[in-house]
Amino acid sequence: MAQSVTRALQAIKRYVQDPDQIDQAILASINITLCLASGGDDRVAEGFNNDIGSNGKRFRTGGR
């Protein structure tokens, strides 16, 4: 698992030029890692995405 994280960070350093792309690149690498770790069960990554989406909505609306 640590090797995949290291590779993802290296790819971010190499290819991500815009700071706004960093979040998307990190989320994509987490999704890939979850998919690989779960043996290809895409429900694991989708659950993570749903959690991120719902937490982000609560954070934005709760701060105003």
N, C-alpha and C positions, 0 to 999 in steps of 0.2 A: 504494500500500500504506500509506503513512504517513497518508493521509486516513482510511482505514478504522480504523486504530488510534486516531487522534484522536477519531473519532466514537464508538468503543467506550468510550474513557475518559470522554468527556463524558456518555454514557448511564449509566455506572457512577456518576459523581458525582451525576447527576440522580435516578436511580431506586433505587440500592442504599442502603438505610438500615441494615441489619444488617451488621456487619463479617464475619460468617460467610458472607454472600452474595458477598463480593468475589471469592473464589477461583472460585466457580461462574460468575460473570459474566465473569471474565477467560478462563476455559477455553472458555466459549461463544463469546466474541469471537474467540479464536484459531481455534476450529473453523470459524467462519464465514469468517474470512480465508483459512484453508487451502483451504476448499471453493471460494471465489471464485478464488483464485490458481491452483488446479489445473484450472480450467474445469469445475467440478462433479464432479470425481472424488472420491466420498465415501471411497474407500479411503485417500486421503491423510490425511484427518481421523481416520479409524478407526485408522490406524497411529500417529498422534500420541496418540490416546486410549489405545491399548494400551501405548505406551511410558510414559505418565504413570501408568497403573494398575500396571504391573509395577515401575516405579521406586519408586512410593509404598509398595508391599508390601515391597520389599526394605529400604527406609529404616526402616519401622516395625519389622520383625522383627529387623533388624540392630542396632538400638540397644538391645535388651534383653538 
